[in-house]
Amino acid sequence: MEEMIFDFEEFRGLMAKYGYTNESLSQALEISHIYVSEYRNGKRQPNINIVNKMIQLFHLENYNILFK
C-alpha cells in the first residue's frame, strides 16, 4: 500500500485562500498553533480527525487534495 504524504504546500495555499493564520486555524481546528505551523512546514502529518475538520473548513469534497 502506498503511503500518503500530507501536501503542506496545498495546505498553505488553502490557508491563504480562506484567510487563516496559524492562530485562527488552530482555534478552528481546536489544536495548538504549533501543530498548524508544523503542518505548514511539512514537519507533521495531521490525524484523520484533523483532516476531517480541514475538509469542512476548506469546503473540500474529500481528503485527496490534502495529500500527494
PyMOL commands that set and color helices and strands:
alter all, ss='L'
color gray80, all
select helices_A, chain A and resi 8-18+22-29+33-40+48-57+64-66
alter helices_A, ss='H'
color red, helices_A
deselect
rebuild
show_as cartoon
